[in-house]
Amino acid sequence: NNRIEHYRAIADTLRDGLASLELDFLVAREDQSNTMTTVMLPEGWSYGDLHAPLKDLGYVIYKSQGHLSQTTFRLGTIGLMSQDDIRGFLDSLARVLGR
């Protein structure tokens, strides 16, 4: 139960932060898993535009598969991850996006 609550809490923090950056989700929030979030790429951005600078800042995003690879990217919220890690990622993403 503690692990499920931990993953739910960090997923909520991530999704709240993504929403505050005006990013959209592929799946409605109430239907999302606690361990994976699929995010729509911002208009004018490609996966590569985000992946390289975020990796330089210490964060890895995942490319979606198939036809979704052109319009979305994925974020995992499982494993050794803390609220501070999520906040650090969101701050880095905001910098990369210039927001």
C-alpha positions in Angstrom: 0.0 0.0 0.0 2.8 2.4 0.8 4.5 1.8 -2.6 1.2 2.4 -4.4 0.6 5.6 -2.5 4.2 6.8 -3.2 3.8 6.2 -7.0 0.4 7.9 -7.0 1.8 10.9 -5.1 4.7 11.4 -7.4 2.6 10.9 -10.5 0.1 13.5 -9.2 3.0 16.0 -8.6 4.3 15.3 -12.1 0.9 15.7 -13.8 0.1 18.9 -11.8 3.4 20.3 -12.9 3.0 19.3 -16.6 -0.5 20.9 -16.6 0.9 24.1 -15.1 3.3 24.1 -18.0 0.3 23.9 -20.3 1.1 20.5 -21.6 -1.6 18.0 -22.5 -1.9 14.3 -21.9 -2.7 11.6 -24.4 -5.1 9.9 -21.8 -7.4 11.6 -19.4 -5.9 11.9 -16.0 -8.5 9.8 -14.3 -7.6 6.9 -16.7 -3.8 7.1 -16.3 -1.5 4.6 -14.5 0.5 5.7 -11.5 3.7 4.6 -13.3 3.6 6.0 -16.9 2.4 9.4 -18.3 2.2 10.0 -22.0 2.5 13.7 -22.8 1.6 15.5 -26.0 4.6 17.3 -27.6 4.2 21.0 -27.5 3.4 22.5 -30.9 6.6 23.1 -32.8 8.7 20.7 -30.7 10.0 17.2 -31.5 11.0 14.5 -29.2 14.7 15.2 -30.0 14.2 18.9 -29.2 13.3 17.9 -25.6 15.4 14.7 -25.1 18.9 16.1 -25.7 18.7 19.2 -23.5 16.9 17.3 -20.7 19.5 14.5 -20.8 22.2 17.1 -20.5 20.4 18.3 -17.4 20.3 14.7 -16.0 16.8 13.7 -17.0 15.7 11.1 -19.5 12.3 11.1 -21.3 11.2 8.2 -23.4 10.1 8.2 -27.0 6.7 6.9 -27.7 6.2 4.0 -30.2 4.6 3.8 -33.6 2.4 6.6 -34.8 2.5 8.2 -31.4 6.3 8.8 -31.7 5.6 12.0 -33.7 3.2 13.6 -31.3 4.0 12.3 -27.7 6.7 11.4 -25.3 6.5 9.2 -22.2 7.6 9.7 -18.5 8.0 6.9 -16.1 7.2 7.3 -12.4 8.5 4.1 -10.9 11.6 3.0 -9.2 13.8 5.1 -6.9 12.3 8.5 -7.4 11.3 11.2 -5.0 9.2 14.3 -5.0 12.4 16.3 -5.2 13.4 14.4 -8.4 10.0 15.2 -9.9 10.3 18.9 -9.0 13.8 19.0 -10.4 12.6 17.5 -13.7 9.7 19.9 -13.9 12.1 22.9 -13.3 14.4 21.6 -16.0 11.5 21.0 -18.5 10.3 24.5 -17.8 13.8 25.9 -18.6 14.1 23.9 -21.8 10.6 25.0 -22.9 11.4 28.6 -22.0 8.4 28.8 -19.6 
